[in-house]
Amino acid sequence: MALVVLMTITLVGEARAQYDWDIGVHLGGANYLGEFGGKEKTRQDFIWDMKLDQTRWAVGAFARRKLNRSFSVNAGIMFYRIQGGDYLSTNPERVGRNLSFRNDMFELYARPEFTIFQDNDLGGRGRYRTDFRLFAYVGAAVYYSNPKGQINHSGEYYKLRELTTEMENYSSLGFAVPAGMGFHFTFKRRHRIGWDFGWRTTFSDYIDDASSVYADPELLPGGAEGLAAQLASQSTFVDDGDGPIPDPIQYTKGLKRGDPTHNDSYLTMTLTYSYVLRGQSNFYRQRYNWMRGKKRIGRKSRAKF
């Protein structure tokens, strides 16, 4: 039913404005919230648990269709990197765990955009050369995730999913709900420069390959001396001036390695540029093509002598 309604709205939109489509690019940064990061407290699911210096690149492309003044549909592809490490935290328990990860992700998204505020004549010049639009969105996305890890956060990166560091066979594909807001300025009806902030809620706790408890190293691929075991448990001593802390005995099989009560999430902040495509309404094409050199063919009638 929803699909039928959307198709109907789209078809109605075809007969309207001439500047309905724009295509463009994203360029900015990405970060995440999960088991890695944070300060002296335990995990918190909001931006103060992020490490801003771990922000990495995000790029993408999109196409947007304006259906009416208040509503547009945007679909696109994103490619970005997220990463984190215990060694950056000020929480001694996390530092002692000593794990890290990096994940290069692909995402396909579709989202409706709802206009919050719009000014079609910014500056009030009366020429409609520059307009402004502020919008919010909630959509759907499918992503590809491939977390990688290092031993002691240095050297070569290894693919973690296939090593099953927690004896968990999780999928590389996932579903997310992107929500956010943005704005853009349109110059001379053709060029749009904007800003976009999006928060993705996921249904997985394995974007960073840490979620539950330490596995028995003897049961991991390669056994207790194998690569999986070396990546799964990297606990170390930390000296805060009062002696080594914490006791590494807490980083052993069956004990807490992650927080399975909270799924991972990630976010992007990008600048956008898009080019507006000029089209023609059905009404215009049917009645005024002769103005572009195409003759309008009317009804034929028999000549009378």
C-alpha positions as CSV (number, residue, x, y, z in Angstrom):
1,M,0.0,0.0,0.0
2,A,2.8,2.4,1.0
3,L,4.6,1.7,-2.3
4,V,1.4,2.4,-4.3
5,V,1.0,5.8,-2.5
6,L,4.7,6.7,-3.1
7,M,4.3,5.8,-6.8
8,T,1.2,7.9,-7.1
9,I,2.9,10.9,-5.5
10,T,5.9,10.5,-7.9
11,L,3.7,10.4,-11.0
12,V,1.8,13.4,-9.9
13,G,5.1,15.2,-9.3
14,E,6.1,14.4,-12.9
15,A,3.6,17.0,-14.1
16,R,4.9,19.8,-12.0
17,A,8.0,21.8,-11.5
18,Q,10.9,21.8,-13.9
19,Y,13.7,21.5,-11.3
20,D,12.7,18.3,-9.5
21,W,16.0,16.2,-9.7
22,D,19.5,16.9,-8.4
23,I,22.5,14.6,-8.3
24,G,25.5,15.1,-6.1
25,V,28.3,14.0,-3.8
26,H,29.1,13.7,-0.1
27,L,32.5,14.5,1.4
28,G,33.2,14.5,5.1
29,G,33.9,12.4,8.1
30,A,32.6,9.3,10.0
31,N,32.7,8.1,13.6
32,Y,31.0,5.5,15.8
33,L,29.7,4.6,19.2
34,G,30.5,1.1,20.5
35,E,32.8,-0.8,22.8
36,F,35.8,1.3,22.0
37,G,36.3,4.9,23.1
38,G,34.9,6.8,26.0
39,K,36.4,8.5,29.0
40,E,36.6,7.4,32.7
41,K,33.0,6.1,32.8
42,T,31.5,2.9,31.3
43,R,29.9,2.9,27.8
44,Q,27.5,5.8,27.1
45,D,25.4,5.8,23.9
46,F,25.8,9.5,23.0
47,I,28.4,11.8,21.4
48,W,30.3,12.4,24.6
49,D,31.5,8.7,24.4
50,M,33.1,9.4,21.0
51,K,36.8,10.0,20.4
52,L,36.7,12.9,17.9
53,D,40.4,12.3,16.9
54,Q,39.2,8.9,15.6
55,T,37.0,10.6,13.0
56,R,37.9,9.3,9.5
57,W,36.8,10.0,6.0
58,A,33.3,9.5,4.4
59,V,32.5,9.9,0.7
60,G,29.4,9.2,-1.3
61,A,27.0,10.0,-4.1
62,F,23.3,10.5,-4.3
63,A,20.2,11.4,-6.3
64,R,17.3,13.4,-4.9
65,R,13.8,13.8,-6.3
66,K,11.6,16.7,-5.2
67,L,8.0,15.5,-4.9
68,N,6.5,18.8,-3.6
69,R,7.5,21.8,-1.6
70,S,7.6,19.9,1.7
71,F,8.8,16.4,0.7
72,S,11.8,14.9,-1.3
73,V,13.2,11.4,-1.6
74,N,17.0,10.9,-1.5
75,A,18.8,7.7,-2.4
76,G,22.6,7.1,-2.4
77,I,25.7,5.1,-1.7
78,M,28.3,5.9,1.0
79,F,31.8,4.6,1.7
80,Y,33.5,5.4,5.0
81,R,35.9,4.3,7.6
82,I,35.3,4.0,11.4
83,Q,37.8,3.0,14.0
84,G,38.6,3.0,17.7
85,G,41.0,1.7,20.3
86,D,41.1,1.0,24.0
87,Y,44.5,2.6,24.3
88,L,42.8,6.0,23.7
89,S,40.4,5.7,26.6
90,T,40.8,7.1,30.1
91,N,38.8,4.2,31.6
92,P,41.5,1.9,33.1
93,E,39.3,-1.2,32.5
94,R,39.1,-0.4,28.8
95,V,42.8,0.4,28.6
96,G,43.6,-2.9,30.2
97,R,41.5,-4.8,27.6
98,N,43.8,-3.3,24.9
99,L,41.6,-4.1,21.9
100,S,41.3,-2.0,18.7
101,F,39.5,-2.1,15.3
102,R,39.1,-0.5,11.9
103,N,36.1,-1.0,9.6
104,D,35.7,0.2,6.0
105,M,32.0,0.2,5.3
106,F,29.7,0.5,2.3
107,E,26.1,1.7,2.7
108,L,23.1,1.9,0.4
109,Y,20.4,4.2,1.7
110,A,17.0,5.6,0.9
111,R,15.3,8.3,2.9
112,P,12.4,10.8,2.7
113,E,13.4,14.4,3.5
114,F,10.9,16.6,5.2
115,T,11.3,20.4,4.8
116,I,11.4,22.2,8.1
117,F,12.0,25.7,6.7
118,Q,12.5,27.1,3.2
119,D,13.1,30.5,1.7
120,N,13.0,30.7,-2.1
121,D,14.3,34.2,-2.2
122,L,17.1,34.4,0.3
123,G,18.1,38.0,0.9
124,G,14.8,39.3,-0.5
125,R,16.3,40.5,-3.7
126,G,13.2,39.5,-5.7
127,R,15.3,37.6,-8.3
128,Y,15.1,34.0,-6.8
129,R,18.8,33.5,-7.5
130,T,19.5,31.9,-4.1
131,D,17.2,29.8,-1.9
132,F,17.7,27.9,1.3
133,R,16.2,24.7,2.6
134,L,16.4,23.1,6.1
135,F,15.2,19.5,6.3
136,A,15.1,16.4,8.5
137,Y,15.0,12.7,7.6
138,V,14.5,9.1,8.8
139,G,15.1,6.3,6.4
140,A,16.5,2.9,5.8
141,A,20.0,1.6,4.9
142,V,21.8,-1.7,4.1
143,Y,25.5,-1.8,4.9
144,Y,28.5,-4.0,4.4
145,S,30.8,-4.4,7.4
146,N,34.3,-5.8,7.5
147,P,36.0,-5.1,10.9
148,K,39.7,-5.6,11.1
149,G,42.1,-5.6,14.1
150,Q,45.7,-5.3,15.0
151,I,47.9,-7.0,17.7
152,N,48.8,-4.3,20.2
153,H,47.2,-1.6,17.9
154,S,50.2,-1.6,15.6
155,G,51.3,-3.4,12.5
156,E,49.2,-5.4,10.0
157,Y,45.4,-5.5,10.1
158,Y,43.6,-8.8,10.1
159,K,40.0,-9.6,9.2
160,L,38.2,-10.4,12.4
161,R,34.8,-11.8,11.3
162,E,36.3,-14.9,9.7
163,L,38.4,-15.5,12.8
164,T,35.3,-15.6,15.1
165,T,37.1,-14.1,18.0
166,E,34.0,-14.5,20.2
167,M,32.9,-17.8,18.6
168,E,30.1,-15.9,16.9
169,N,29.3,-16.2,13.2
170,Y,27.8,-12.8,12.6
171,S,26.9,-11.5,9.1
172,S,28.8,-8.9,7.1
173,L,25.5,-7.4,5.9
174,G,23.3,-5.4,8.2
175,F,20.3,-3.0,8.4
176,A,20.4,0.5,9.8
177,V,18.0,3.3,10.4
178,P,19.6,6.6,9.3
179,A,18.1,9.7,11.0
180,G,19.4,13.3,10.8
181,M,19.1,16.7,9.4
182,G,20.7,19.0,6.8
183,F,20.4,22.1,4.8
184,H,21.4,23.4,1.4
185,F,21.6,26.6,-0.5
186,T,20.7,26.7,-4.2
187,F,22.5,29.2,-6.4
188,K,21.1,30.3,-9.8
189,R,18.6,27.3,-9.6
190,R,21.3,24.8,-10.6
191,H,24.0,24.5,-7.9
192,R,23.4,23.3,-4.4
193,I,25.9,23.4,-1.6
194,G,24.9,21.9,1.7
195,W,25.6,20.1,5.0
196,D,24.3,16.7,6.2
197,F,24.5,15.0,9.6
198,G,23.2,11.5,9.9
199,W,23.1,9.0,12.8
200,R,22.7,5.3,12.0
201,T,21.1,3.0,14.5
202,T,22.0,-0.6,13.7
203,F,20.8,-4.0,14.9
204,S,24.2,-5.4,15.4
205,D,26.8,-5.2,18.2
206,Y,29.6,-6.6,16.0
207,I,30.6,-3.6,13.9
208,D,33.7,-3.4,16.1
209,D,33.9,-7.2,16.6
210,A,33.4,-6.9,20.4
211,S,30.1,-7.7,22.1
212,S,29.9,-10.4,24.7
213,V,32.5,-12.5,26.6
214,Y,36.0,-13.9,26.0
215,A,35.9,-17.3,24.2
216,D,38.0,-20.3,25.3
217,P,41.2,-19.7,23.4
218,E,41.6,-23.5,22.9
219,L,38.3,-23.5,20.9
220,L,39.3,-20.6,18.6
221,P,40.7,-21.3,15.1
222,G,44.4,-22.3,15.5
223,G,44.0,-22.9,19.2
224,A,45.5,-20.9,22.1
225,E,48.6,-20.0,20.1
226,G,46.8,-19.1,16.9
227,L,46.1,-15.7,15.3
228,A,42.5,-15.6,16.5
229,A,43.5,-16.1,20.1
230,Q,46.1,-13.4,19.8
231,L,43.6,-10.9,18.5
232,A,40.8,-11.9,20.8
233,S,42.7,-11.3,24.1
234,Q,45.4,-8.6,24.3
235,S,45.1,-7.5,27.9
236,T,48.0,-5.6,29.4
237,F,49.1,-3.9,32.5
238,V,48.7,-0.1,32.9
239,D,50.7,1.9,35.4
240,D,48.9,5.1,36.6
241,G,51.6,6.0,39.1
242,D,50.3,3.8,41.9
243,G,51.2,0.5,40.4
244,P,50.0,-1.7,37.6
245,I,46.2,-1.8,37.1
246,P,43.9,-3.5,36.4
247,D,44.5,-7.2,37.2
248,P,44.5,-9.0,33.8
249,I,42.8,-12.0,35.3
250,Q,39.5,-10.3,34.4
251,Y,40.4,-10.7,30.7
252,T,39.9,-14.4,30.4
253,K,37.4,-16.9,29.0
254,G,33.8,-16.4,30.1
255,L,34.4,-12.9,31.4
256,K,33.1,-9.7,29.9
257,R,34.7,-8.6,26.7
258,G,31.9,-6.2,25.4
259,D,28.4,-5.0,26.2
260,P,25.7,-7.1,24.5
261,T,22.9,-4.9,25.9
262,H,23.7,-2.0,23.5
263,N,24.1,-2.3,19.7
264,D,26.7,-0.3,17.8
265,S,25.9,2.9,15.9
266,Y,27.8,5.1,13.6
267,L,27.4,8.6,12.2
268,T,28.5,10.8,9.4
269,M,28.9,14.6,8.9
270,T,29.4,15.7,5.3
271,L,29.4,18.7,3.0
272,T,27.4,18.1,-0.1
273,Y,27.3,19.5,-3.6
274,S,24.7,18.7,-6.2
275,Y,23.6,19.8,-9.6
276,V,20.0,20.5,-10.4
277,L,18.6,18.9,-13.6
278,R,16.2,21.0,-15.5
279,G,13.3,19.0,-16.9
280,Q,9.9,19.7,-18.5
281,S,6.4,18.9,-17.4
282,N,4.2,16.6,-19.4
283,F,1.9,19.6,-20.1
284,Y,4.8,21.6,-21.6
285,R,6.1,18.7,-23.7
286,Q,2.6,17.9,-25.1
287,R,1.7,21.5,-26.1
288,Y,4.9,23.5,-26.6
289,N,7.4,21.2,-28.3
290,W,6.9,23.1,-31.5
291,M,8.8,26.0,-29.9
292,R,11.9,23.8,-29.9
293,G,11.5,23.0,-33.6
294,K,9.2,20.0,-33.3
295,K,5.9,20.5,-35.1
296,R,2.7,19.8,-33.3
297,I,0.7,17.2,-35.2
298,G,-3.0,18.0,-35.0
299,R,-6.0,16.0,-36.1
300,K,-6.0,15.1,-39.8
301,S,-9.0,16.2,-41.8
302,R,-10.1,15.4,-45.4
303,A,-9.5,18.2,-47.9
304,K,-12.6,19.8,-49.3
305,F,-12.8,21.2,-52.9
